[in-house]
Each structure stands twice: as C-alpha cells, then as structure tokens.
C-alpha cells in the first residue's frame, strides 16, 4: 500500500482493498465425460449438431484434437488438456495442438482446433479456464452448448427481455456469460450457483479489469428461477460489509501480538462514538501509519515507550512523505493521552501508559496548514464562482442539444441520414456486441457522425446530459452534499400550507448524513422543476418511483429498498447513481460548454465546490451566516465561515473576537439557535412586505416607524402600476382637506396636508420610474453585450 498520498490517511482509508475473491476449491480433473474413450467421444460426436460445419469436417477436426491431446500425460482428457499448457494464461494455446498438423495454413488449423474443441466442450470432456475461454472466443460453442444443455432457456430469456424492455445486445451478453460458466463448470444454466458467477466475475476482473454484465446474468437467474427468489442482488451480495475491529487491525498483519491486541481493544473503546468510516481511518493511522511503519524500520519493537531517536525518525518519515501529516500526529497523540487517562481507573491500560512521542510543539504547524488550506479553498471558490452562470447555462444547452438530437434520430429510420445543427448523422444499427455495455437496459439509438466516422451511443449521451443537468441544478439551489443527493427519495418532497395566508410552500427534507442533523429546505420554482423532471423520468410508465437499494461505500451498509430519485437502469436492474458517475458527468458538461480558466485550461468543478459557492453567494447576498449554517447543516459557525469565501480571514477572526467579548457581557440565553417561532417569523417578514401601493423596504427586525401609514413612509417603494390608485387616494385626501377646513377640524388639517404632500412625492417617484418589464433570462445567467 502506498504512503505517498497527499492527503494521507483519508485517501488511504478510502482506497482500502476490497474483499479478496472467495477461495475456490481445486478444479476437478475427473468426471464421467473426461474419462470417455476416444472412440466413444467420436461416436457421440455424430449425434451433435454441426454448429455450422459439415459433419465430416467436424469429425475430422475432433479426431485431430483428440490425437494431439493423447500425446500428453494424464489419466483423463482434462489432465491431458492441462498438461498440454493450452489452458495456461497468456500461452499460445494453438501451438501444442497444431504443431504436427502439416500441410495446412494457420487459419485453417485454428478453424479445425476450435471445431474439435467445440465438440469436446459440448460433451463435457474438458473444462477450460476462464482465461482460455475469453481468449478463444468460441461463438459456435456458446450457441451449441446452450441448445444441448438448456434448449428452452434462450426462448425464455428472449420473452423476458421483451417484457422488461431489455435490449437484445444485453440479453445476448447474459447468454454468453452463462455459456462460459457452463463450459467451465460442466453445469446446465439452472444448475449454476451464485458462487459460480462470483468466480467468473473475479476471473474477468483480473483478465480485463471489468466484469461487465455479470450483475445482469445474476438478476436474470433470480427472475427466471435459477437462483432462489430471496437471493440478494449481485452488488449487495458481493459487497463486503463492515469489518470488526479485529479484522480492521489484522488487515495490516502486525508482528507484535501484544500491541495488536492493544489496538483492537482501543478501537473497541472508541467504536461506540465513531461512525464506521472514521473508525476505519483510525485503524489505518494507528496500525499502518504508526505501528507497521515502526515494525518495518525497527524489527522486533514491542513497547509503546519509544526511544527519542526512534520517535524522531518516525515523525520525520511521516512529515516528509505527507503534505498533511497532522491528522496522523494528532491521532497518535490522542492515543497516548487516552491510554494515560484510562490507566487511572482501568488496570489493563496501566502497563501501556508511557510518554507520548508527539509533543504539543509537534502539532503547532497544524493551525498554519489549516489556514493555507482554507485560503486555497477560498481562492478556488472565488475563481469558480464567476463561471457558475456559464456552467448552468451550459448544462441547459447540453441537455437541449442531446435531447433534440435523440428525438430526431428516433424519427429517422435505421440506415438513413439526417442533419442536425449543420451536422450530418446516420442512424446506424448495432452491428456487433462489442459496442454494447450495461449502462442502459432499454434499446439504444446509435449514430455515426458522417464527417468524422465516430460512432455515438445517443441514448447514453442524452442520459448522461440529463443526470448531469439535474445534479448541477440541485447542487446549485441547495448546496447539499453529494451523499445527500444520492439519498434523496421521492418522499423527501412535500408541501406545507401557511396557516395565515393558506399559501402552499414546497419543501425538501434532507436526511441526516455527515452530522446526523436533519434539515428542511425551501424549494424554489427552478428546483421544483428539476426534481419534477427527475421524478417523471425515473417513473417512466410506472405509477410510482421504483424501489432500489443503495450501498453506502463509507459506512459499508446497504439500505432498505427506497424510492431514490437519482437512480437509473444498469443492465436489467436499477441502481442509485454513484459518486464517480456524477463527477464524470459534470466534467463532460464542462468540456462540452468550453469553460476554461484564466490560463485557458478547462475548469474542474467537484460536487463539493457547489456547496462552497452556495455558501459564498448566500452570505454575499445578505443572508445571515447563522441561517446559512442551518441551511448547510453545519453545527458550528466556524465551519460555515470556512465555506464562505467572502471576507478576509483576519476580518472574520477579529470580528469573532469582538462578538465573543460582547457575548461575555450579555446573558447567554440571548445567543442561542432560533426557535421554530422565530424561524417562521423570519420567513413571514418577507411575505408581509407587500402593501397596497408597492413593497416595504424595511429590513428584518426593523419596526414600522409610521404605524403602518405607508403613504407617508419613505421606505415605501411605489409600484408604477398602482399610479391610478394613488391618484384616487390624492383626490380623496383633497376632498377630506376641504371638508376639514369647512367644519373647523383644524387638528386634522395638518395631518391631511402631510399625507397629500407624501402622496404627491410618491407620484413623482412613479413618474421617474422606467418599466423594463420582466427579464427574459433566469437569475444567475451571465449578461450579454
């Protein structure tokens, strides 16, 4: 495991090795089929379909292969096959079989060898490795073995695929996988076990770096009765859950048994107050970054009381290979101090209490490093924020482009061409299975760019553009974390009716994630539109959002089936979109929009950057920082200040010092979280600013100085559309003034004159106003010249 990562323990813990493949039993070398005599095999070969070859050519090929295998040692044909070396990975399997076949070309020799081996595979005479099966590409054998062992399965799968909108390439991929498993195990399709598919997955991952389609084959066998109905989905069944503290420590294979036991007990003490991700990082820092490093450089070490030169050398190694060594140093310091404290009331810890190798002076650089990191993030936020309107517009344009091109392609018959925005395309059929993958289970539209020859999976392109657009807009309007976006369900959207006005407000519930603090966000119309389109897309023709499970890669837990909003079809099953997929989609949208920085390089925006930009814009827009903290789900204002790149750090620091001194002189109950009543009052203030002649401009918490005599108030912002109403009021006031003078109500004359003067001033303000009309672009779109 590498120790040169820039962010040390966090990234190292997040890239911890996955569960090792299950230990497979030794491959058998003897079963009835592999013990048959050559004459019996040839006789049975007569009854097989020819798989595209003439009967004479197939038998001729079979005899040649059997004669070649008989030259190798072994009691069974499987032993001879293994002894030939053909089954060995990366071996030239053709040479041992065909080296004595003189007088024919290499291509013809390969054809004979594959034809003969096809018969042996169908008769279960040999069972090759997955490495050989992936290399040989036995198309005829795949088809023939299914016809022999499960003649009705292909028709059953075809009907199922048609009923569930699974594409023909995806169904064919499932058949190829099951055929290879049958040839490797000797089983029929309905005899294949979950362990067989897991073994195939690991073999394929080792060979090609991907196990594309295995989860689809797994799901098909569940649906068609090959696996029990209560079998877990593939990813849920193969994901390794939370490890015990013993497994977390033993993963690093420590040599000193007493220290190993000590670390396990220490984790047991800390585990109740930590989430699993933090516990795993703690195990990494203690077992790997600290003790295993000491064992590597000081073999035989067995005491926590480190000599000065050993402690100094370890700290030098930690600080020299990591840009941020302080989390590790602080963890080791806390480890020693915890043991010293626990030793005062628990005798187990007493023998381990010793001087801490990390002093307070060793950790002084942490504060300086945090300031640099915060300044770096602030500068990054300031540099990205100006690009945000262009990114939103780019996401809209990208989705519109891909949606329109897909709609036009769907209207174009296969094989014909069409033009779109000055570019010519051909709606081309899918000619080969190699162009298919498991991103989408429904039939997909493929295009060919006639100017470049590039093949385009248009259905996939439109799908990526939509989810990128949905994610970017949701991040922009909510500032939520990526994990919170993945956890959004259709039940998180609800409405609340204000009791005073009856107005219905759309709200969004954000479930607890990092801080275990639930919060409610008001949904602006733009976000409501986005979430409505997401819900409509996920539902398709279904009456409700499909239920899917979500695996939490941090906590190593699988959720219950829930109606997650950000889900899409992968193969034959729906899954929640992963964090890696979101990052890739956003990157493609940025590249498509052509957004570059001052150096002309494409900008890089992460989902968390949206959260920082949201905080910055909210604070810059005048929203109190403690309200922003509530919206972001922060427990501390200091965290929110670190997100909002608005003020220089020294200003924030001095202002906080001033606030601290002032708070010390005031009752503590004045500085508390807003109550529900106060929070509601904050919202109601902005709703009650609408008055008869316009809007009230007074700020929140400011009392009305004119006892709601709005016509006299300088804070009234008159609406030009209410000019006729104001002129009517002026006429009424003048009539009242005449009446007051006639009847001798001199106490009211002065007040009416003040009102008439104020009303005439408001009329003059309306005259000076210029009605620009409603803007044609949404908020946040960049200005154009």
Helices and strands as residue ranges (DSSP letters): H 8-14, G 32-35, H 38-45, H 55-69, H 77-83, H 93-98, H 106-122, H 130-136, H 139-149, H 153-163, H 168-185, G 189-191, H 194-208, H 214-223, H 234-238, H 245-250, H 257-271, H 276-283, I 284-292, H 293-297, H 308-321, H 326-342, H 347-350, G 361-363, H 365-385, H 388-411, E 417-420, E 423-428, G 433-435, E 446-449, E 455-457, H 458-478, H 482-486, G 490-492, E 493-497, E 504-510, E 519-522, H 525-539, E 551-552, E 557-558, E 567-570, E 573-576, H 579-593, H 607-620, H 625-632, H 637-643, H 649-664, G 668-670, H 676-687, E 690-691, E 694-696, G 710-712, E 716-718, G 720-722, H 723-743, H 746-768
